[in-house]
Amino acid sequence: MKRIEGKRDWKPDAELERLVYNVIGAAIDVHREIGPGFPEAVYDKALRIELALRNIPFAPQYQVPLHYKGHHVQRASCWDRPTRFPCE
């Protein structure tokens, strides 16, 4: 990786590395079990199950109304944190 002037090299702590490893492993297991080609909602539900089985806390998504220039467009999925599947 090319070093950017003024930026220090960053290395995550062991706890973060463990969490990332476990979450990625959960996602891989879901994909291996279900396979490709299903709607996102199928993988979403399966990943919720897998994270719960692994005792990895996460914030579920919730629906919010989406408006454009004062007009209701649809309800959209949202999370209370800026990541796709936020885990503690």
N, C-alpha and C positions, 0 to 999 in steps of 0.2 A: 504494500500500500504506500502510495506517495505521501510523504509528510507535508502538511500545509504549514507554512511559516507562521509562527505564533501560536500554534495549537499543540497542546501536550498530547502525547499518546495516551489513550484511555483504555483501561482494561476493567471489565465488569468484575464485581466481587463474586466469590464462590456461590453465594446464595442466589444471585441473579442468574449466573450460568446454569445452576441446577434447575431453576424454574424454567428458563428458556428451553433447556434440554427436555424437560418433562412435557411442556406444552407442545413442542414440535413433535415429540414422540406420540403424544395423544392424537394430533392431527394426522400423522402418518398412519397410525393404527386405524383410525376412522376410514381413511381413504382405502387402505388395504382391505378392510372388511366390506365396505360398501361398493367400492369401485368407482369408475368415472361415469359421468353423463347424467347425474341427477340434479334437480334444482337445488339452489343454494340452501333452501330451508331444510332439506333432508340432512345435509352435512352440518348445518347449524344445530339441529336437534341432537344428532349423533355426537357432535363434539361436546355439547352440554352434558350428555350422559357420560362420556368418557372422562371429562374433567371432574365430574362428581365422583366417579368410580376411583379416580386417582387422588381424591381429596384435595383438588386444586381449586381454591375459591375463585370465582369470577363474577363480574357484573353482567347480568343479562341485558339484552337489548330491550328497548321499549318503543312504542309507537308514538310519534308526534305528528300533528297536522303540518303539512307543507303548503305554504302559500307563495304565490308569485304575483306581485303588484296588486295585492289585495284580493286575489282570487284563490280559492282552495284548489290545490292540484291533486293531492292525495295524502295518505298517511305514510310516513316514512320511518324506517328503522333508525334508531339512534341509541347511543350508549352514553353513560354518565362519565366516561373518560374518553380521551382522544384515540384509543386504540381499537382495533377490530374486535378482539375478544379479551378485554382487560382482565388480567389475573392479578391476584394479590401477591 
